[in-house]
Amino acid sequence: MERAGISDPKKCYLVDDSVKNIVGAQKMGWNTVLLSLQTPDTSIDLDIGHHQGSRIDEIYDLPKAIPELF
């Protein structure tokens, strides 16, 4: 945030496929979207993120998760 010259964490966004990174960004107050390709082998609690529809299956769904950026 310092390098970007941003003091308000609500202006920061993280899209990532790592739950650990998403949780860390949320602790800092960032907006988050989990990119998660669901397979039968991966079962994680996906009730995370700051946006309605905060879990997306492919990056092409990002405008649906964060429409204010597009």
Secondary structure as a PSIPRED ss2 file (coil, helix, strand):
# PSIPRED VFORMAT (PSIPRED V4.0)

   1 M C   1.000  0.000  0.000
   2 E C   1.000  0.000  0.000
   3 R C   1.000  0.000  0.000
   4 A C   1.000  0.000  0.000
   5 G C   1.000  0.000  0.000
   6 I C   1.000  0.000  0.000
   7 S C   1.000  0.000  0.000
   8 D C   1.000  0.000  0.000
   9 P H   0.000  1.000  0.000
  10 K H   0.000  1.000  0.000
  11 K H   0.000  1.000  0.000
  12 C C   1.000  0.000  0.000
  13 Y E   0.000  0.000  1.000
  14 L E   0.000  0.000  1.000
  15 V E   0.000  0.000  1.000
  16 D E   0.000  0.000  1.000
  17 D C   1.000  0.000  0.000
  18 S C   1.000  0.000  0.000
  19 V H   0.000  1.000  0.000
  20 K H   0.000  1.000  0.000
  21 N H   0.000  1.000  0.000
  22 I H   0.000  1.000  0.000
  23 V H   0.000  1.000  0.000
  24 G H   0.000  1.000  0.000
  25 A H   0.000  1.000  0.000
  26 Q H   0.000  1.000  0.000
  27 K H   0.000  1.000  0.000
  28 M C   1.000  0.000  0.000
  29 G C   1.000  0.000  0.000
  30 W C   1.000  0.000  0.000
  31 N E   0.000  0.000  1.000
  32 T E   0.000  0.000  1.000
  33 V E   0.000  0.000  1.000
  34 L E   0.000  0.000  1.000
  35 L E   0.000  0.000  1.000
  36 S C   1.000  0.000  0.000
  37 L C   1.000  0.000  0.000
  38 Q C   1.000  0.000  0.000
  39 T C   1.000  0.000  0.000
  40 P C   1.000  0.000  0.000
  41 D C   1.000  0.000  0.000
  42 T C   1.000  0.000  0.000
  43 S C   1.000  0.000  0.000
  44 I C   1.000  0.000  0.000
  45 D C   1.000  0.000  0.000
  46 L C   1.000  0.000  0.000
  47 D C   1.000  0.000  0.000
  48 I C   1.000  0.000  0.000
  49 G C   1.000  0.000  0.000
  50 H C   1.000  0.000  0.000
  51 H C   1.000  0.000  0.000
  52 Q C   1.000  0.000  0.000
  53 G C   1.000  0.000  0.000
  54 S C   1.000  0.000  0.000
  55 R E   0.000  0.000  1.000
  56 I E   0.000  0.000  1.000
  57 D C   1.000  0.000  0.000
  58 E C   1.000  0.000  0.000
  59 I H   0.000  1.000  0.000
  60 Y H   0.000  1.000  0.000
  61 D H   0.000  1.000  0.000
  62 L H   0.000  1.000  0.000
  63 P H   0.000  1.000  0.000
  64 K H   0.000  1.000  0.000
  65 A H   0.000  1.000  0.000
  66 I C   1.000  0.000  0.000
  67 P H   0.000  1.000  0.000
  68 E H   0.000  1.000  0.000
  69 L H   0.000  1.000  0.000
  70 F C   1.000  0.000  0.000
